[in-house]
């Protein structure tokens, strides 16, 4: 079961049955648990696509952009490393480090500015589901021959997520 624990000031900790897997900090949503940079890249693409579907489904006036998957590269903007297709940043790459709660790779996505805390929580749930097959505990279960989605029934595709009625009328463009 996926749990999102509120720590106040727009900060949340995201946990599943294996423990802490991610966080929400304001408009940033991040997940660790990727064994390799390649797993993180695949997870970042899946996360971006899930976030894009969520924002479109709930009234976001987001310009349509199809990721050029064959062009996804790691780029450095002077402060951070990002996965990008050369047109849009997909997600920030977080390398293993001492200060992290584990020694895995991570990804962090940034929500559009009009996104509310409720949108961030819904997005975190979608991203958790989308990235599950690429995170370490799921990768190791695949190696053992287990189905990664069967280990946690709360991880569902976006279409099956319960969204309260207030989420259905979100206007992320900031207009009336």
N, CA and C of each residue as an Amber inpcrd file, in Angstrom:
protein
   528
   0.8420000  -1.1720000   0.0000000   0.0000000   0.0000000   0.0000000
   0.8960000   1.2480000   0.0000000   0.5600000   2.1950000  -0.8190000
   1.3010000   3.4450000  -0.9110000   0.8050000   4.4020000   0.1650000
   1.7450000   4.9740000   0.9190000   1.4100000   5.9480000   1.9550000
   2.1410000   7.2510000   1.6380000   1.4340000   8.3580000   1.8220000
   2.0400000   9.6760000   1.6610000   1.8860000  10.3890000   2.9940000
   3.0040000  10.6110000   3.6660000   3.0140000  11.1790000   5.0040000
   3.3200000  12.6670000   4.9420000   2.4450000  13.4770000   5.5180000
   2.5880000  14.9270000   5.4960000   3.5380000  15.3730000   6.5990000
   4.5770000  16.1350000   6.2260000   5.5220000  16.6850000   7.1920000
   5.3450000  18.1930000   7.3330000   4.3090000  18.7640000   6.7100000
   4.0550000  20.1990000   6.7880000   4.8830000  20.9730000   5.7800000
   4.5180000  22.2260000   5.5700000   5.2200000  23.1190000   4.6420000
   5.3790000  22.5420000   3.2410000   4.3770000  21.7950000   2.7740000
   4.4260000  21.2480000   1.4200000   5.3800000  20.0850000   1.2480000
   5.8340000  19.4970000   2.3500000   6.7710000  18.3720000   2.2860000
   6.0680000  17.0890000   2.7180000   6.2510000  16.0440000   1.9190000
   5.6550000  14.7450000   2.1880000   6.6930000  13.6640000   1.9470000
   6.5480000  12.5770000   2.6600000   7.3740000  11.3970000   2.4430000
   6.4850000  10.3350000   1.8260000   6.9860000   9.6560000   0.8120000
   6.2240000   8.6180000   0.1150000   6.8330000   7.2650000   0.4740000
   5.9650000   6.3570000   0.9390000   6.4170000   5.0250000   1.3390000
   5.5400000   3.9640000   0.6980000   6.1460000   2.8020000   0.4860000
   5.3660000   1.6330000   0.1150000   5.7500000   0.5210000   1.0750000
   5.3890000  -0.7000000   0.7780000   5.6510000  -1.8050000   1.7030000
   7.1420000  -2.0430000   1.9450000   7.9940000  -1.5480000   1.0400000
   9.4410000  -1.7290000   1.2160000  10.0810000  -0.5840000   2.0060000
   9.3220000   0.4550000   2.3110000   9.8550000   1.5990000   3.0470000
   9.7680000   2.8780000   2.2340000  10.6340000   3.8300000   2.5610000
  10.6200000   5.1320000   1.8950000  11.0800000   4.9880000   0.4470000
  10.2820000   5.5400000  -0.4670000  10.6440000   5.4680000  -1.8870000
  10.7150000   6.8420000  -2.5390000  10.1400000   7.8650000  -1.8870000
  10.1370000   9.1650000  -2.5390000   9.6890000  10.2920000  -1.6420000
   9.4710000  11.4460000  -2.2490000   9.1110000  12.6470000  -1.5170000
   8.3640000  13.6180000  -2.4230000   7.6700000  14.5230000  -1.7670000
   7.0910000  15.6920000  -2.4220000   7.6430000  16.8740000  -1.6490000
   8.1590000  17.8490000  -2.3490000   8.6400000  19.0790000  -1.7300000
   8.1470000  20.2320000  -2.5870000   7.0400000  20.8340000  -2.1510000
   6.4300000  21.8820000  -2.9600000   5.9230000  21.3030000  -4.2660000
   6.4680000  21.7940000  -5.3740000   6.0670000  21.3080000  -6.7050000
   7.0070000  20.2320000  -7.2390000   7.9750000  19.7950000  -6.4540000
   8.9180000  18.7520000  -6.8870000   8.4940000  17.4080000  -6.3090000
   8.5420000  16.3960000  -7.1660000   8.2120000  15.0350000  -6.7600000
   9.3900000  14.1570000  -7.1630000   9.9490000  13.4460000  -6.1950000
  11.1160000  12.6290000  -6.4910000  10.9850000  11.2110000  -5.9850000
  11.7050000  10.3220000  -6.6480000  11.7540000   8.9200000  -6.2550000
  13.1790000   8.4250000  -6.3840000  13.6090000   7.6300000  -5.4240000
  14.8760000   6.9080000  -5.4930000  14.5550000   5.4290000  -5.6190000
  15.5960000   4.6220000  -5.7660000  15.4080000   3.1820000  -5.8470000
  15.7880000   2.5880000  -7.1860000  16.3890000   3.3970000  -8.0710000
  16.8090000   2.9000000  -9.3790000  18.2430000   2.3900000  -9.2620000
  18.4630000   1.1540000  -9.7010000  19.7760000   0.5290000  -9.5540000
  20.8290000   1.1550000 -10.4580000  20.4380000   1.5930000 -11.6510000
  21.3900000   2.1290000 -12.6140000  20.8610000   3.4390000 -13.1950000
  21.7430000   4.1710000 -13.8550000  21.3240000   5.3960000 -14.5400000
  20.3320000   5.0710000 -15.6530000  20.5280000   3.9470000 -16.2990000
  19.6160000   3.5200000 -17.3620000  18.2110000   3.2510000 -16.7990000
  18.1300000   2.5740000 -15.6480000  16.8340000   2.3580000 -15.0000000
  16.1930000   3.6970000 -14.6390000  17.0000000   4.6330000 -14.1430000
  16.4840000   5.9630000 -13.7880000  15.9510000   6.6790000 -15.0240000
  16.6480000   6.5630000 -16.1450000  16.1990000   7.2010000 -17.3880000
  14.8600000   6.6100000 -17.8310000  14.7530000   5.2820000 -17.8210000
  13.4970000   4.6330000 -18.2020000  12.3790000   5.0230000 -17.2370000
  12.7000000   5.0650000 -15.9480000  11.7160000   5.4810000 -14.9550000
  11.2990000   6.9240000 -15.1320000  12.2510000   7.7980000 -15.4870000
  11.9470000   9.2190000 -15.7040000  10.9900000   9.4000000 -16.8730000
  11.2120000   8.6600000 -17.9490000  10.3230000   8.7460000 -19.1100000
   8.9240000   8.2610000 -18.7250000   8.8400000   7.1270000 -18.0280000
   7.5390000   6.6040000 -17.5970000   6.8440000   7.5960000 -16.6640000
   7.6080000   8.2170000 -15.7740000   7.0530000   9.2010000 -14.8410000
   6.5370000  10.4290000 -15.5840000   7.3140000  10.9330000 -16.5450000
   6.9090000  12.1100000 -17.3160000   5.6210000  11.8320000 -18.0890000
   5.5480000  10.6560000 -18.6840000   4.3550000  10.2930000 -19.4520000
   3.1290000  10.1610000 -18.5460000   3.3050000   9.5730000 -17.3550000
   2.1920000   9.4510000 -16.4070000   1.7390000  10.8220000 -15.9240000
   2.6950000  11.6960000 -15.6330000   2.3590000  13.0550000 -15.1980000
   1.6390000  13.8120000 -16.3110000   2.1030000  13.6660000 -17.5310000
   1.4710000  14.3290000 -18.6650000   0.0200000  13.8690000 -18.8220000
  -0.2200000  12.5440000 -18.7100000  -1.5880000  12.0150000 -18.7980000
  -2.4620000  12.5530000 -17.6750000  -1.9340000  12.5950000 -16.4610000
  -2.7010000  13.1020000 -15.3160000  -3.0930000  14.5570000 -15.5210000
  -2.1380000  15.3860000 -15.9140000  -2.4150000  16.8080000 -16.0850000
  -3.4030000  17.0450000 -17.2200000  -3.3110000  16.2770000 -18.2840000
  -4.2600000  16.4170000 -19.3960000  -5.6560000  15.9380000 -18.9970000
  -5.6980000  14.8400000 -18.2680000  -6.9720000  14.2510000 -17.8570000
  -7.7530000  15.1840000 -16.9280000  -7.0470000  15.9810000 -16.1830000
  -7.6890000  16.8310000 -15.1840000  -7.7030000  18.2990000 -15.5680000
  -7.7400000  18.5610000 -16.8500000  -7.9910000  19.9170000 -17.3160000
  -6.7850000  20.8010000 -17.5010000  -5.5930000  20.2580000 -17.4290000
  -4.4110000  21.0880000 -17.6200000  -4.2700000  21.5530000 -19.0540000
  -4.0410000  22.8240000 -19.2450000  -3.8430000  23.3710000 -20.5950000
  -2.3650000  23.3140000 -20.9240000  -1.8340000  22.1320000 -20.9540000
  -0.4230000  21.9190000 -21.1890000  -0.1960000  21.7140000 -22.6770000
   0.7930000  22.4000000 -23.2570000   1.0610000  22.1680000 -24.6840000
   1.4450000  20.7110000 -24.9220000   0.9490000  20.1450000 -25.9710000
   1.2290000  18.7450000 -26.2920000   2.6720000  18.6020000 -26.7470000
   3.3730000  17.6570000 -26.1560000   4.7490000  17.3840000 -26.5590000
   4.9670000  15.8800000 -26.5130000   5.3000000  15.3060000 -27.6240000
   5.6740000  13.8970000 -27.6860000   7.1740000  13.8190000 -27.4550000
   7.5730000  13.0770000 -26.4510000   8.9980000  12.9140000 -26.1980000
   9.6660000  12.1920000 -27.3610000  10.8210000  12.6680000 -27.7340000
  11.6350000  11.9840000 -28.7410000  12.5110000  10.9880000 -27.9760000
  11.9830000   9.8000000 -27.7730000  12.6400000   8.8090000 -26.9140000
  14.0540000   8.4680000 -27.3650000  14.2720000   8.4610000 -28.6680000
  15.6100000   8.1230000 -29.1750000  16.6300000   9.2260000 -28.8880000
  16.1660000  10.4190000 -28.4970000  17.0690000  11.5400000 -28.2110000
  17.2290000  11.8320000 -26.7230000  16.6610000  11.0140000 -25.8450000
  16.7820000  11.2610000 -24.4060000  18.2500000  11.1280000 -24.0020000
  18.7760000  12.1890000 -23.4520000  20.1770000  12.2440000 -23.0170000
  20.2530000  12.9030000 -21.6500000  21.3810000  12.7200000 -20.9960000
  21.6550000  13.4210000 -19.7490000  22.3560000  14.7230000 -20.1070000
  21.8020000  15.8340000 -19.6410000  22.3980000  17.1480000 -19.8920000
  22.6230000  17.8430000 -18.5530000  23.5630000  18.7690000 -18.5320000
  23.8830000  19.5160000 -17.3150000  23.5840000  20.9810000 -17.5650000
  22.8050000  21.5990000 -16.6650000  22.4290000  23.0050000 -16.8560000
  23.3100000  23.9650000 -16.0580000  24.3860000  23.4710000 -15.5070000
  25.2640000  24.3040000 -14.6870000  25.0780000  24.0320000 -13.2000000
  23.8830000  23.5900000 -12.8230000  23.6100000  23.2620000 -11.4230000
  23.1680000  21.8090000 -11.2670000  22.3500000  21.3110000 -12.1960000
  21.7730000  19.9760000 -12.0810000  21.9380000  19.1990000 -13.3720000
  21.8250000  17.8670000 -13.2300000  21.7660000  16.9910000 -14.3960000
  20.3070000  16.6600000 -14.6550000  19.9320000  16.6640000 -15.9240000
  18.5610000  16.3860000 -16.3300000  18.5480000  15.3640000 -17.4440000
  17.4870000  14.5780000 -17.5010000  17.2020000  13.8040000 -18.6900000
  16.3900000  14.7360000 -19.5750000  16.7690000  14.8320000 -20.8400000
  16.0900000  15.7340000 -21.7630000  16.0970000  15.1170000 -23.1480000
  15.0760000  15.4640000 -23.9350000  15.0670000  15.0130000 -25.3260000
  15.5900000  16.1060000 -26.2520000  16.1800000  17.1420000 -25.6790000
  16.7110000  18.2540000 -26.4550000  15.7230000  19.3900000 -26.5810000
  14.4690000  19.1310000 -26.2380000  13.4280000  20.1550000 -26.2980000
  12.8860000  20.4820000 -24.9130000  12.5710000  19.4480000 -24.1410000
  12.0350000  19.6520000 -22.7950000  12.8330000  18.8300000 -21.7860000
  12.9830000  19.3690000 -20.5690000  13.5670000  18.5420000 -19.5080000
  12.5270000  17.5200000 -19.0650000  12.9290000  16.2780000 -18.9750000
  12.0230000  15.2030000 -18.5750000  12.0030000  15.1060000 -17.0530000
  13.1780000  14.9520000 -16.4540000  13.3010000  14.8320000 -15.0040000
  14.7500000  15.0830000 -14.6190000  14.9230000  15.5620000 -13.4140000
  16.2660000  15.7560000 -12.8690000  16.8240000  14.3940000 -12.4660000
  18.0870000  14.1570000 -12.7870000  18.7790000  12.9290000 -12.3930000
  19.4460000  13.1600000 -11.0470000  19.2100000  12.2560000 -10.1170000
  19.8410000  12.3120000  -8.8000000  20.7600000  11.1030000  -8.6930000
  22.0370000  11.3930000  -8.5910000  23.0150000  10.3040000  -8.4950000
  23.1050000   9.8060000  -7.0560000  23.6100000   8.5750000  -6.8640000
  23.8010000   8.0820000  -5.4920000  24.7150000   9.0310000  -4.7190000
  24.3600000   9.2950000  -3.4780000  25.1780000  10.1790000  -2.6530000
  24.9930000   9.8540000  -1.1780000  25.9070000  10.3260000  -0.3660000
  25.8730000  10.0650000   1.0700000  24.6380000  10.6440000   1.7360000
  24.2110000  11.8370000   1.3350000  23.1020000  12.5130000   2.0060000
  21.7480000  11.9050000   1.6900000  21.6550000  11.1090000   0.6570000
  20.3780000  10.4910000   0.2760000  20.0240000   9.3960000   1.2860000
  18.7500000   9.0690000   1.3770000  18.3330000   8.0290000   2.3250000
  18.7000000   6.6270000   1.8630000  19.1430000   6.4840000   0.6250000
  19.7280000   5.2230000   0.1710000  20.7540000   5.5390000  -0.9180000
  21.4550000   4.5280000  -1.3850000  22.5510000   4.7730000  -2.3280000
  22.1530000   4.4960000  -3.7750000  20.8790000   4.6660000  -4.0790000
  20.4020000   4.4070000  -5.4330000  20.3430000   5.6980000  -6.2430000
  20.0730000   5.5480000  -7.5410000  19.7940000   6.6950000  -8.4020000
  18.3660000   7.1540000  -8.1250000  18.0930000   8.4040000  -8.4580000
  16.7500000   8.9340000  -8.2940000  16.3940000   9.8640000  -9.4240000
  15.1050000  10.2050000  -9.5060000  14.6110000  11.1780000 -10.4690000
  13.6920000  12.1410000  -9.7340000  13.6360000  13.3610000 -10.2290000
  12.7620000  14.3700000  -9.6380000  12.0840000  15.1390000 -10.7620000
  10.7720000  15.2340000 -10.7040000   9.9880000  15.9630000 -11.6950000
   9.4270000  17.2230000 -11.0480000   9.2210000  18.2500000 -11.8470000
   8.6930000  19.5130000 -11.3400000   7.3300000  19.7550000 -11.9680000
   6.3440000  20.0090000 -11.1190000   4.9870000  20.2880000 -11.5860000
   4.8960000  21.7140000 -12.1050000   3.9330000  21.9800000 -12.9920000
   3.7280000  23.3670000 -13.4420000   3.3110000  24.2520000 -12.2600000
   3.5970000  25.5310000 -12.3420000   3.3820000  26.4350000 -11.2090000
   1.9570000  26.5080000 -10.6890000   0.9090000  26.3990000 -11.4940000
  -0.4230000  26.4820000 -10.8890000  -0.8680000  25.2100000 -10.1730000
  -0.0480000  24.1700000 -10.1440000  -0.4330000  22.9080000  -9.5210000
  -0.5970000  23.0820000  -8.0100000  -1.6710000  22.5310000  -7.4850000
  -1.9750000  22.6160000  -6.0580000  -1.3550000  21.4370000  -5.3130000
  -1.3540000  21.4820000  -3.9810000  -0.8680000  20.3280000  -3.2160000
  -1.6460000  19.0450000  -3.5180000  -2.9520000  19.1540000  -3.7790000
  -3.7360000  17.9660000  -4.1350000  -3.2620000  17.3610000  -5.4580000
  -2.9070000  18.2100000  -6.3920000  -2.3780000  17.7310000  -7.6730000
  -1.0420000  17.0280000  -7.4370000  -0.2110000  17.5810000  -6.5700000
   1.0840000  16.9690000  -6.2780000   0.9110000  15.5710000  -5.7040000
  -0.0500000  15.4010000  -4.8150000  -0.2840000  14.0780000  -4.2220000
  -0.8030000  13.1050000  -5.2750000  -1.7570000  13.5320000  -6.0910000
  -2.2610000  12.6640000  -7.1660000  -1.1390000  12.3140000  -8.1380000
  -0.3000000  13.2940000  -8.4550000   0.8250000  13.0590000  -9.3660000
   1.8170000  12.0780000  -8.7540000   2.0890000  12.2100000  -7.4670000
   3.0230000  11.2910000  -6.8060000   2.5130000   9.8610000  -6.8830000
   1.2170000   9.6700000  -6.7190000   0.6470000   8.3210000  -6.8170000
   0.8200000   7.7580000  -8.2330000   0.5470000   8.5800000  -9.2260000
   0.7030000   8.1420000 -10.6230000   2.1600000   7.8280000 -10.9410000
   3.0540000   8.6930000 -10.4890000   4.4760000   8.5050000 -10.7690000
   4.9980000   7.2670000 -10.0450000   4.5240000   7.0240000  -8.8200000
   4.9430000   5.8200000  -8.0870000   4.5740000   4.5710000  -8.8710000
   3.3760000   4.5620000  -9.4080000   2.9270000   3.4210000 -10.2020000
   3.7530000   3.2770000 -11.4810000   3.9880000   4.3960000 -12.1500000
   4.7210000   4.3620000 -13.4220000   6.1770000   3.9500000 -13.2530000
   6.7940000   4.3340000 -12.1540000   8.2230000   4.0450000 -11.9570000
   8.4750000   2.7160000 -11.2580000   7.4380000   2.1060000 -10.6930000
   7.6120000   0.8680000  -9.9300000   8.4060000  -0.2080000 -10.6710000
   8.1270000  -0.4750000 -11.9390000   8.8730000  -1.5450000 -12.6120000
  10.3690000  -1.2590000 -12.7750000  10.7860000  -0.0130000 -12.5960000
  12.1870000   0.3580000 -12.8100000  12.9630000   0.5390000 -11.5140000
  12.2490000   0.5740000 -10.3790000  12.9340000   0.7610000  -9.1010000
  13.5070000  -0.5580000  -8.6130000  14.5590000  -0.4690000  -7.8250000
  15.3760000  -1.6030000  -7.4210000  14.5990000  -2.7960000  -6.8630000
  13.6830000  -2.5620000  -5.9150000  12.9880000  -3.7030000  -5.3200000
  12.1400000  -4.4360000  -6.3430000  11.6470000  -3.7230000  -7.3620000
  10.8530000  -4.3640000  -8.3960000  11.7430000  -5.0380000  -9.4190000
  12.8690000  -4.4260000  -9.7380000  13.8140000  -5.0360000 -10.6770000
  14.2940000  -6.3620000 -10.1130000  14.6090000  -6.4060000  -8.8000000
  15.0840000  -7.6570000  -8.2110000  13.9770000  -8.7060000  -8.1790000
  12.6940000  -8.2910000  -8.0340000  11.6080000  -9.2700000  -8.0480000
  11.4090000  -9.8450000  -9.4420000  11.6750000  -9.0690000 -10.4920000
  11.5650000  -9.5620000 -11.8630000  12.6350000 -10.6220000 -12.1020000
  13.8440000 -10.3580000 -11.5940000  14.9370000 -11.3090000 -11.7450000
  14.5660000 -12.6400000 -11.0920000  13.8460000 -12.5850000  -9.9640000
  13.4330000 -13.8010000  -9.2670000  12.2200000 -14.4450000  -9.9230000
  11.6670000 -13.8100000 -10.9750000  10.5460000 -14.3920000 -11.6800000
   9.1900000 -13.9940000 -11.1290000   9.1540000 -12.9900000 -10.2650000
   7.8870000 -12.5310000  -9.7110000   7.3490000 -11.3780000 -10.5210000
   6.0590000 -11.1770000 -10.4630000   5.4500000 -10.0260000 -11.1270000
   5.6060000  -8.8100000 -10.2420000   6.2390000  -7.7310000 -10.7180000
   6.4540000  -6.5730000  -9.8620000   5.1550000  -5.9310000  -9.4070000
   4.1340000  -5.9060000 -10.2000000   2.8860000  -5.2580000  -9.8010000
   2.1230000  -6.0990000  -8.7890000   2.3780000  -7.3990000  -8.7410000
   1.6430000  -8.2240000  -7.7940000   2.1600000  -8.0500000  -6.3750000
   3.3210000  -7.4870000  -6.1770000   3.8580000  -7.3220000  -4.8320000
   3.2010000  -6.1910000  -4.0690000   2.5260000  -5.2780000  -4.7300000
   1.8870000  -4.1600000  -4.0470000   0.6020000  -3.7980000  -4.7900000
  -0.5420000  -4.2040000  -4.2520000  -1.7940000  -3.9550000  -4.9670000
  -2.1520000  -2.4810000  -5.0900000  -1.5200000  -1.6070000  -4.3150000
  -1.8580000  -0.1790000  -4.4090000  -1.2330000   0.4800000  -5.6330000
  -0.2830000  -0.1960000  -6.2770000   0.3520000   0.3790000  -7.4540000
  -0.4670000   0.0030000  -8.6750000  -1.2450000   0.9720000  -9.1650000
  -2.1660000   0.7410000 -10.2630000  -1.8630000   1.6950000 -11.3920000
  -2.2590000   1.3370000 -12.5940000  -2.1440000   2.3010000 -13.6850000
  -3.0040000   3.5190000 -13.3990000  -2.6430000   4.6360000 -13.9780000
  -3.3370000   5.9000000 -13.7380000  -4.8390000   5.7850000 -13.9660000
  -5.2700000   5.0190000 -14.9390000  -6.6880000   4.9240000 -15.2470000
  -7.4770000   4.3580000 -14.0860000  -6.8540000   3.5650000 -13.2090000
  -7.5610000   2.9250000 -12.1070000  -7.4700000   3.7020000 -10.8040000
  -6.7540000   4.8030000 -10.7870000  -6.6070000   5.5500000  -9.5450000
  -7.8850000   6.2860000  -9.2000000  -8.3060000   6.1880000  -7.9330000
  -9.4820000   6.9610000  -7.5390000  -9.0990000   8.4330000  -7.4040000
  -9.8410000   9.2970000  -8.0450000  -9.6090000  10.7340000  -7.9710000
 -10.8880000  11.3590000  -7.4450000 -10.7620000  12.1930000  -6.4130000
 -11.9900000  12.8000000  -5.9000000 -12.5540000  13.7900000  -6.9150000
 -13.8130000  14.1350000  -6.7350000 -14.5040000  14.9460000  -7.7310000
 -13.8680000  16.3120000  -7.9180000 -13.2050000  16.8500000  -6.8960000
 -12.5720000  18.1640000  -7.0580000 -11.3960000  18.0970000  -8.0290000
 -10.7810000  16.9300000  -8.1840000  -9.6530000  16.7720000  -9.1050000
 -10.1260000  16.8060000 -10.5580000 -11.3670000  16.4760000 -10.8150000
 -11.8690000  16.3980000 -12.1740000 -12.0210000  17.7650000 -12.8350000
 -12.0430000  18.8200000 -12.0520000 -12.2910000  20.1370000 -12.6160000
 -11.1020000  21.0770000 -12.4330000  -9.9350000  20.5210000 -12.2640000
  -8.7600000  21.3640000 -12.0810000  -8.4690000  22.1610000 -13.3320000
  -8.1120000  23.3960000 -13.1600000  -7.6810000  24.2160000 -14.2780000
  -6.2510000  24.6320000 -13.9820000  -5.3030000  23.9260000 -14.5330000
  -3.9040000  24.1850000 -14.2360000  -3.3490000  25.3680000 -15.0030000
  -4.1350000  25.9190000 -15.9110000  -3.6640000  27.0820000 -16.6650000
  -3.8380000  28.3630000 -15.8690000  -4.5290000  28.2950000 -14.7350000
  -4.6800000  29.4640000 -13.8890000  -5.8480000  30.3540000 -14.2660000
  -6.5990000  30.0160000 -15.2760000  -7.7370000  30.8360000 -15.7040000
  -9.0110000  30.3880000 -15.0360000 -10.1120000  31.0100000 -15.4150000
 -11.4320000  30.6800000 -14.8360000 -11.9840000  29.4320000 -15.4630000
